[in-house]
């Protein structure tokens, strides 16, 4: 019978060496040196305006960067006077500072677009949420993006009361 030792007297395994711990703690970084959190989500300081949003998008990994640029372009096309910010390491879009209708976030295999009042859209975005008003659109690398539908959802979102955050 083997006994697993725990605590300060437990023997060190190969994964507990100082070198292994250092490797685990070394964060992944984007091409421009921004730390990428789980799922490759860029760690960008909170900020208001276009600059932090563009910094976030520039740090998005691989194919997600082009999608981020495309999403930002579509949002500005649908709502030219949109307010932008980065909060909680995600870009937010709204009609006034502090009141938001949409956000997106990098996940490991997709980008999650959150419509804060999406349950009121016709048709609704496909992804349900634990929050009754929120609906999601998950966009994977191989997905064909229906820009007309996305523009419609963005316009609908901008016309509803935003979420104060």
Buried (B, 14 or more C-beta within 10 A) or exposed (E): EEEEEEEEEEEEEEEEEEEEEEEEEEEEBBEEEBBBBEBBBBBBEEBBEBEBBBBBBBBBBEEBBEBBBBBBEBBBEBBEEBBBBBBEBBBBBBBEEBBBBBBBBBBEEBBBBBBBBBBBBEEBBEBEBEEEBBBBBBBEEEEEEEEEEBBBBBEBBBEBEBBEE
